[in-house]
Amino acid sequence: MKNQNFTAGLLLSILGVVLLLRNFDLLNINWNVVLKFWPLLLIYLGLATLYGNKKTWVVPIAMLFITLVSIVLYWLFKESAGLIV
């Protein structure tokens, strides 16, 4: 239970910082691009469910790897798909 509370608190804190920076015009976020990655949440929930409460670095490393691969693929193929932003 402590791990879930920590994760939820960390996510809310990060979201709050991002939104605050955006309100002060210090961070320009194109939400249309960010929302294209919503299926990553399903992948993360699946990984977290599979590994449960095991004390391992596999899930965070896998999440980071999947996120980086998704972003790189998006940037590589957005021009060829006519998604120039």
C-alpha positions as CSV (number, residue, x, y, z in Angstrom):
1,M,0.0,0.0,0.0
2,K,2.9,2.4,0.7
3,N,4.2,1.9,-2.8
4,Q,0.9,2.8,-4.3
5,N,0.6,5.9,-2.2
6,F,4.1,7.0,-3.1
7,T,3.5,6.5,-6.8
8,A,0.2,8.4,-6.7
9,G,1.8,11.2,-4.8
10,L,4.7,11.4,-7.1
11,L,2.5,11.4,-10.2
12,L,0.3,14.1,-8.8
13,S,3.3,16.2,-7.8
14,I,4.8,15.9,-11.3
15,L,1.5,16.8,-12.9
16,G,1.1,19.8,-10.6
17,V,4.6,21.1,-11.5
18,V,4.0,20.7,-15.2
19,L,0.7,22.5,-15.0
20,L,2.2,25.3,-12.9
21,L,5.1,25.8,-15.3
22,R,2.6,25.9,-18.2
23,N,0.5,28.5,-16.4
24,F,3.6,30.7,-16.0
25,D,4.4,30.3,-19.7
26,L,7.7,28.5,-18.9
27,L,6.7,25.3,-20.6
28,N,4.9,25.0,-23.9
29,I,3.0,21.7,-24.1
30,N,1.1,20.6,-27.2
31,W,-1.6,18.5,-25.5
32,N,-2.6,17.0,-28.8
33,V,0.8,15.3,-29.1
34,V,0.7,14.2,-25.4
35,L,-2.7,12.6,-25.7
36,K,-1.5,10.5,-28.6
37,F,0.5,8.5,-26.1
38,W,-2.5,7.5,-23.8
39,P,-2.2,3.8,-24.7
40,L,1.1,3.8,-22.9
41,L,-1.0,4.0,-19.7
42,L,-2.6,0.6,-20.5
43,I,0.8,-0.9,-21.1
44,Y,2.0,0.4,-17.8
45,L,-1.0,-0.8,-15.9
46,G,-0.5,-4.3,-17.5
47,L,3.1,-4.4,-16.5
48,A,2.3,-3.3,-13.0
49,T,-0.4,-5.9,-12.7
50,L,1.9,-8.7,-14.0
51,Y,4.7,-7.9,-11.6
52,G,2.6,-6.9,-8.6
53,N,4.4,-6.0,-5.4
54,K,7.7,-7.7,-6.4
55,K,10.7,-5.7,-5.4
56,T,12.3,-5.3,-8.8
57,W,13.5,-2.7,-11.2
58,V,12.1,-4.5,-14.2
59,V,8.8,-2.5,-14.4
60,P,10.3,1.0,-14.1
61,I,13.0,0.2,-16.6
62,A,10.5,-1.4,-19.0
63,M,8.2,1.7,-18.7
64,L,11.1,4.0,-19.4
65,F,12.3,2.0,-22.4
66,I,8.8,1.7,-23.8
67,T,8.3,5.5,-23.4
68,L,11.6,6.4,-25.1
69,V,10.9,4.0,-28.0
70,S,7.4,5.4,-28.4
71,I,8.7,9.0,-28.5
72,V,11.5,8.2,-30.9
73,L,9.2,6.3,-33.3
74,Y,6.7,9.2,-33.1
75,W,9.4,11.7,-34.1
76,L,10.8,9.5,-36.8
77,F,7.6,8.7,-38.5
78,K,5.4,11.8,-37.9
79,E,6.8,13.5,-41.1
80,S,6.2,10.5,-43.3
81,A,2.7,10.1,-42.0
82,G,1.8,13.7,-42.6
83,L,1.7,14.6,-38.9
84,I,3.9,17.6,-39.0
85,V,3.1,19.7,-36.0
